[in-house]
Every structure is written in structure tokens, then in C-alpha cells.
Amino acid sequence: TNIGSILASVNPYKPIPGLYSVDAIDLYRQHRLGELPPHIFATANECYCCLWKRHDSQCVLISGESGAGKTESTKLLLKFLSAMSQTSLGAPPSEKSTHVEEAILES
């Protein structure tokens, strides 16, 4: 659920098909926070928009107990931001991933 610009989420401990797909990235990048159901991509999109459109510095705090999914959430945020940066550079859809993105996600 969303609490303002705060996303409270629960780790389902199982994969949910399509939840973090390229289609989900495309969907959430086209909408503002609150227009679609709560999602980590909505939060990431809000950060991206504030960073580039309003030139506001951004910080994302990911908190939770051990095993809650903090590392996976960080990877998902970086995946979304990487895709957005590739889109803003005008890269074709087939080149949405770069060596920089892969290095960040692997770290």
C-alpha cells in the first residue's frame, strides 16, 4: 500500500509472474504515483520524475527485517531507473540494458 510517497510492501516469498516485467516498467513509467495500484516501480518513477523534471535530489530508504526483501527491492529500483535512463537517452527497446546497468545490478 502507499502512505503518501512511502511504499509499504510485504515479501510474498514466491515469484508473481509479470509483476516486475518490462511491461510493468513501461506501464508505471507512464503514470504518476497513485494512478495505478501501489508498486515499487511507481515509487521509483516518482523519484525519477522529481530528479529530472524538478531537479530535486532524491533518496530512497529501504528498510525491513532480515529476509524481508531489501536487496531485491534495491535491485528492482535500479532496474527501473536503468530502464528509464535508457529510454531518456533514446535507446531502442532492444538495447534497454547496458554494461553499466548489469554491473550495478550484479553488485
Secondary structure as UniProt FT lines:
FT   STRAND          2..3
FT   TURN            4..5
FT   STRAND          6..7
FT   TURN            17..20
FT   HELIX           22..29
FT   TURN            33..34
FT   HELIX           40..52
FT   TURN            66..67
FT   HELIX           70..88
FT   TURN            89..90
FT   HELIX           93..95
FT   HELIX           99..106
//
